[in-house]
């Protein structure tokens, strides 16, 4: 069960990492999920050159402290 009163784990401007790949991300936006009972984050994946950074929306459980 998810605690609806707890604050978001990450905040806008913060850094984290994608759990699946370990890629570092910057948090761009934080909102409550419509279909998942958790926070959803819009993040920018900080890719290494020559790849370009890209934006992605992920639920909180897909992020880890990076």
Secondary structure, DSSP 8 states (H G I E B T S, - for coil): ---TTS--SS-TT-EEEETTT--EEEEEEEEE-SSSSSEEEEEEE---TTS--EEEEEEGGGEE--
